[in-house]
Amino acid sequence: RHFQNFHLLLNAFGLMFEALPVLLFCLVWEALFFASLIYYFEPRSNIETLPAALWMVIVTMTTVGYGDRTPVSREGYILVSVLIISSALYMAIPVGIVGNAFSRVWADRDRVLLMQKTRVKILQGGYAAADIPELFKLFGSQSGTLTIANFRKMLSQMRIGFSEARIVELFNSFDGDGSGTVDPQEFVRALFPGAYADIYGTEGATKRHRDLVKSFEWGWRRMQEEIQRLPQYMPGNIFTDSVGLSSMSADMTIES
């Protein structure tokens, strides 16, 4: 927490690592492809083994150019020429991603450092990510949302120690949709992304299950209404299994 610029560096690496795995996979595939071709076309007196060809490819792709191994055959010269051009174009992609990640983090450095400081203050005060929803219910409305006044009161009671200007800035950082309120989901997602799924994942799954049960019950009631409207001359034993379906609906309601 004493090295704020180090946190910026970690955030930049976090953005960068999201895209680098695919680029590294393509880079390894290209290296193995050209190493196999060079090993096939070059005489054994020049390239003895496949690892030697791979070393030559890596040195060429990274523009180090030790010169300890060079092609001697016509096919080898052609392959290495294509490798030099393609690798120079390809290596510009990860360099651009790294530069863009650092530019984004540096431009957003004030918000990133404010979020990091808020997270540290909350943890130092003895609170955890799981306590945030209850705190929002305590200081907010029945839905758990906070206005700027309630948000300021909550941070004051938690002894975060921010000035009025920093509290307003922090509130605006959470209120990304401009609604004038902050809900606990936004708060936890921004400060504790790792704990967000643990806190709200089960709750979301339970809500989806309840919605599914309600939809089933509504469809079952509609079907019963349509059955009652059928003409009396219809066979009466077509829907004799309605009791079983009703019990199944009741069981699902109990489980939810």
C-alpha positions in Angstrom: 0.0 0.0 0.0 3.0 2.3 0.4 3.9 2.1 -3.3 1.0 3.6 -5.2 2.7 3.5 -8.6 3.4 -0.2 -8.1 -0.4 -0.7 -8.0 -0.7 1.1 -11.3 1.9 -1.3 -12.7 -0.1 -4.3 -11.4 -3.3 -3.0 -13.0 -1.6 -2.5 -16.3 -0.3 -6.1 -16.2 -3.8 -7.3 -15.4 -5.2 -5.6 -18.5 -2.3 -6.9 -20.6 -2.5 -10.5 -19.5 -6.1 -10.8 -20.8 -4.9 -10.6 -24.4 -1.4 -12.0 -24.2 -2.2 -15.7 -23.9 -3.7 -15.9 -27.4 -0.8 -13.9 -28.8 1.8 -16.1 -27.1 0.1 -19.2 -28.4 0.2 -17.9 -32.0 3.9 -16.9 -31.4 4.8 -20.4 -30.3 2.9 -21.9 -33.2 4.8 -19.7 -35.7 8.1 -20.5 -34.1 7.5 -24.3 -34.3 6.2 -24.0 -37.9 9.2 -22.2 -39.2 11.6 -24.2 -37.1 10.2 -27.4 -38.7 10.6 -26.0 -42.2 14.1 -24.8 -41.6 15.1 -28.1 -40.1 13.7 -29.9 -43.2 15.4 -27.8 -45.9 18.7 -27.0 -44.2 21.6 -29.5 -44.5 22.5 -31.4 -41.3 25.9 -29.9 -41.4 24.4 -26.5 -40.7 21.3 -27.4 -38.6 21.9 -30.6 -36.7 18.7 -30.9 -34.6 15.2 -29.4 -34.4 16.1 -27.5 -31.2 19.0 -25.9 -33.1 16.5 -24.7 -35.7 14.1 -23.5 -33.0 17.0 -21.5 -31.5 17.7 -19.9 -34.8 14.0 -19.0 -35.2 13.7 -17.5 -31.7 16.8 -15.4 -32.2 15.5 -14.2 -35.6 12.0 -13.4 -34.4 13.2 -11.4 -31.4 15.5 -9.4 -33.6 18.5 -10.3 -31.4 20.5 -11.7 -34.4 23.4 -13.4 -32.7 24.7 -14.7 -36.0 25.8 -18.0 -34.6 23.4 -19.8 -37.0 22.5 -18.6 -40.5 20.9 -20.4 -43.4 23.0 -21.7 -46.2 20.4 -23.2 -48.6 18.2 -21.2 -51.0 15.1 -22.5 -49.3 16.5 -21.5 -45.9 17.2 -17.9 -47.1 13.6 -17.6 -48.4 12.1 -19.0 -45.2 14.2 -16.8 -42.9 13.3 -13.8 -45.0 9.6 -14.5 -44.7 10.2 -15.1 -40.9 11.9 -11.8 -40.4 9.1 -9.8 -42.1 6.2 -11.7 -40.5 7.7 -11.7 -37.0 8.5 -7.9 -37.2 4.8 -7.3 -38.1 3.5 -9.7 -35.5 5.7 -8.5 -32.6 4.2 -5.0 -33.1 0.9 -6.3 -31.8 1.9 -7.3 -28.2 4.1 -4.2 -27.9 1.0 -2.1 -28.9 -1.1 -3.9 -26.3 1.4 -3.3 -23.5 1.7 0.4 -24.4 -2.1 0.8 -24.6 -2.6 -0.9 -21.2 -0.1 1.4 -19.5 -1.6 4.4 -21.2 -5.1 3.5 -20.1 -4.0 2.9 -16.5 -2.0 6.1 -16.3 -4.9 8.1 -17.7 -7.2 6.5 -15.1 -4.5 6.5 -12.3 -6.5 8.8 -9.9 -9.5 6.5 -9.9 -7.4 3.3 -9.7 -5.5 4.7 -6.7 -8.7 5.9 -5.0 -10.3 2.4 -5.4 -7.2 0.8 -4.0 -7.1 3.2 -1.0 -10.8 2.6 -0.4 -10.3 -1.2 -0.5 -7.4 -1.0 2.0 -9.4 1.3 4.4 -12.4 -1.0 4.4 -10.3 -4.1 5.2 -8.3 -2.2 7.8 -11.6 -1.2 9.5 -12.4 -4.9 10.0 -15.0 -5.1 7.2 -15.1 -7.8 4.5 -16.7 -7.9 1.1 -19.6 -10.0 2.5 -20.5 -7.2 4.9 -21.1 -4.7 2.1 -24.8 -5.7 1.3 -25.8 -5.5 4.9 -24.1 -2.1 5.3 -26.1 -0.8 2.3 -29.3 -2.1 3.8 -28.5 -0.4 7.0 -27.7 3.0 5.6 -29.8 2.9 2.4 -33.3 2.4 1.3 -35.3 -0.9 1.3 -33.8 -1.8 -2.0 -30.3 -1.4 -0.7 -29.3 1.6 -2.8 -27.5 4.6 -1.5 -27.8 8.3 -2.5 -24.8 10.6 -2.1 -26.0 11.7 1.4 -26.4 8.1 2.6 -23.1 7.1 1.0 -21.3 10.0 2.8 -22.9 8.9 6.1 -21.9 5.3 5.6 -18.3 6.1 4.9 -18.3 8.5 7.9 -19.6 5.7 10.2 -17.0 3.3 8.8 -14.3 5.8 9.6 -12.8 5.7 6.1 -11.3 9.1 6.5 -11.9 10.7 3.1 -12.6 14.3 2.5 -15.9 15.6 1.0 -14.4 16.0 -2.4 -12.9 12.5 -2.4 -16.2 11.0 -1.3 -18.1 12.7 -4.1 -15.4 11.5 -6.6 -15.7 8.0 -5.2 -19.5 8.0 -5.5 -19.3 9.1 -9.1 -16.8 6.3 -9.8 -19.4 3.8 -8.6 -22.3 5.5 -10.2 -21.3 4.6 -13.8 -24.9 4.8 -15.1 -25.5 8.3 -13.7 -28.6 7.2 -11.8 -27.7 9.2 -8.7 -27.6 6.0 -6.6 -25.1 3.2 -5.9 -26.2 -0.3 -5.2 -24.1 -2.9 -3.4 -23.5 -4.9 -6.6 -21.7 -2.0 -8.2 -19.7 -1.4 -5.0 -18.6 -5.0 -4.6 -17.9 -5.5 -8.3 -15.6 -2.5 -8.3 -13.7 -3.0 -5.0 -13.9 -6.8 -4.6 -14.3 -8.4 -8.0 -13.0 -11.8 -6.8 -15.7 -12.0 -4.1 -18.5 -10.7 -6.3 -19.5 -14.2 -7.7 -19.3 -15.7 -4.2 -21.7 -13.1 -2.8 -24.2 -12.7 -5.6 -23.8 -15.9 -7.7 -26.0 -18.1 -5.5 -28.5 -15.3 -5.1 -28.8 -14.9 -8.8 -29.2 -18.6 -9.4 -31.9 -18.8 -6.8 -33.8 -15.9 -8.4 -33.6 -17.6 -11.8 -35.0 -20.8 -10.3 -37.9 -18.8 -8.7 -38.6 -17.1 -12.0 -38.7 -20.5 -13.7 -41.1 -22.0 -11.1 -43.4 -18.9 -11.5 -43.4 -19.3 -15.2 -44.2 -23.0 -15.0 -47.1 -22.3 -12.5 -48.5 -19.6 -14.8 -48.4 -21.9 -17.8 -50.0 -24.7 -15.9 -52.8 -22.4 -14.7 -53.4 -21.2 -18.3 -53.6 -24.8 -19.5 -56.1 -25.7 -16.8 -58.3 -22.7 -17.9 -58.1 -23.9 -21.5 -59.1 -27.4 -20.5 -62.2 -26.1 -18.7 -63.3 -24.3 -21.9 -63.2 -27.5 -23.9 -66.5 -28.9 -25.2 -68.2 -31.4 -23.0 -68.1 -34.1 -25.6 -64.3 -34.3 -25.5 -63.0 -37.5 -23.9 -62.7 -37.0 -20.2 -59.6 -39.2 -19.7 -57.2 -37.2 -21.8 -55.9 -35.0 -18.9 -56.2 -37.6 -16.1 -52.6 -37.0 -15.1 -53.3 -33.4 -14.0 -53.0 -34.4 -10.3 -49.4 -35.5 -10.9 -48.5 -32.3 -12.7 -50.0 -30.3 -9.9 -48.0 -32.1 -7.3 -44.8 -31.6 -9.3 -45.5 -27.9 -9.5 -46.1 -27.8 -5.7 -42.8 -29.7 -5.1 -40.9 -27.2 -7.2 -42.5 -24.3 -5.3 -41.4 -25.8 -2.0 -37.9 -26.4 -3.2 -37.6 -22.8 -4.3 
